Amino acid sequence: MGSKVQDTVCQQEHANSRNSTVMVLLYALQVPRQQLIQVDLLDKLPLGTSNLSVPAEGLIVPHIRTGEPLQIDLYRLGQFLILTMADFAEQLYSWQDDMFGNTDGRLRLEGAPKPEPRQLWPGPMKPGLWMSAVSRMGRLAVSCKKQLAAARDPRA
């Protein structure tokens, strides 16, 4: 009996390892995250919209190097949103808002018209307007989870 349980645990650990490997490959080497999150999702949502959702079929983005289309399903899209939220929360502060000219919370990463010393790290280190974008990412991640649950997807 113990060996069946142990086999099941090993199979689950192997599956988790494969899922982690796939996500690292997608996140770091294949999917243009800036385009996926900013252009394909956030830029298409008006500020102040409370009913945010993602397409049920997910999104298609170009491979970061080859340009061939990659299908990002709701589960992976939710993972990308959560990882990007964590990444931003760890790394962004108000000085990036100054540096990138982010005055409306839309999180444009296009650079300021001209660099100024007050825009340099570490800056005032207070929360920035980018938190608005992270909040919208969170609502989109919830949309992914709700749609997966409604479809009875076990990954929800």
PyMOL commands that set and color helices and strands:
alter all, ss='L'
color gray80, all
select helices_A, chain A and resi 2-30+33-39+42-44+74-91+94-100+117-119+130-150
alter helices_A, ss='H'
color red, helices_A
select strands_A, chain A and resi 59-62+69-72
alter strands_A, ss='S'
color yellow, strands_A
deselect
rebuild
show_as cartoon
